[in-house]
Amino acid sequence: MTHEQRICGADRGVDSAIIVTGYDSNAVAACAQERCAVGGLPERGARECTCARYRLGTWLANTEVDVGA
């Protein structure tokens, strides 16, 4: 265990995860919320549902692409 883990406690393990991807972040969020709502995964045995959204972003400088200067 790291020093931080000794202070805060060890991290819990993850039994399973569902990853939803898409281009429309609102649609992805709605799908995740629907799965975690009543009638979704909790009624199928999920003990705990947590939703998190991450967005991938990239940056390129004009020297990294042929901009036809």
C-alpha positions as CSV (number, residue, x, y, z in Angstrom):
1,M,0.0,0.0,0.0
2,T,1.1,3.5,-0.7
3,H,1.4,6.2,2.0
4,E,-1.8,7.7,0.7
5,Q,-3.6,4.4,0.9
6,R,-2.5,3.9,4.5
7,I,-4.0,7.3,5.4
8,C,-7.2,7.1,3.3
9,G,-7.7,3.3,3.0
10,A,-7.2,1.0,0.0
11,D,-9.2,1.6,-3.1
12,R,-12.1,-0.7,-3.7
13,G,-12.1,-3.0,-6.6
14,V,-14.5,-2.9,-9.6
15,D,-16.5,-6.0,-10.2
16,S,-17.7,-4.8,-13.6
17,A,-18.1,-1.7,-15.7
18,I,-20.2,-0.6,-18.7
19,I,-18.6,1.9,-21.0
20,V,-21.0,3.8,-23.3
21,T,-19.4,5.9,-26.1
22,G,-20.8,8.2,-28.7
23,Y,-20.5,11.5,-30.5
24,D,-23.5,13.1,-28.8
25,S,-22.6,13.7,-25.2
26,N,-26.2,14.4,-24.2
27,A,-27.4,11.1,-25.7
28,V,-24.6,9.2,-23.9
29,A,-25.5,10.9,-20.6
30,A,-29.2,10.1,-21.1
31,C,-28.3,6.4,-21.8
32,A,-26.1,6.2,-18.7
33,Q,-28.8,7.8,-16.5
34,E,-31.5,5.5,-17.8
35,R,-29.3,2.5,-17.0
36,C,-28.8,3.6,-13.4
37,A,-32.4,4.6,-12.8
38,V,-35.2,2.6,-11.3
39,G,-35.9,-0.3,-13.6
40,G,-32.4,-0.3,-14.9
41,L,-29.3,-2.1,-13.6
42,P,-30.2,-1.9,-9.9
43,E,-33.2,-4.2,-10.5
44,R,-30.9,-6.6,-12.3
45,G,-28.6,-7.0,-9.3
46,A,-26.2,-4.0,-9.5
47,R,-25.4,-3.0,-6.0
48,E,-24.0,0.4,-6.8
49,C,-24.3,2.5,-10.0
50,T,-22.0,5.5,-10.6
51,C,-22.0,7.6,-13.7
52,A,-19.1,9.7,-14.9
53,R,-18.6,11.5,-18.2
54,Y,-15.2,12.1,-19.9
55,R,-14.6,14.0,-23.0
56,L,-11.6,13.4,-25.3
57,G,-10.0,16.5,-26.7
58,T,-7.0,16.9,-29.0
59,W,-5.0,19.9,-30.1
60,L,-2.7,20.2,-33.1
61,A,-0.3,23.0,-34.0
62,N,-0.3,24.3,-37.6
63,T,3.2,22.7,-37.9
64,E,1.7,19.3,-37.3
65,V,-0.7,19.4,-40.2
66,D,-0.3,20.4,-43.8
67,V,-2.4,23.6,-43.9
68,G,-1.3,24.6,-47.4
69,A,0.3,27.9,-46.3
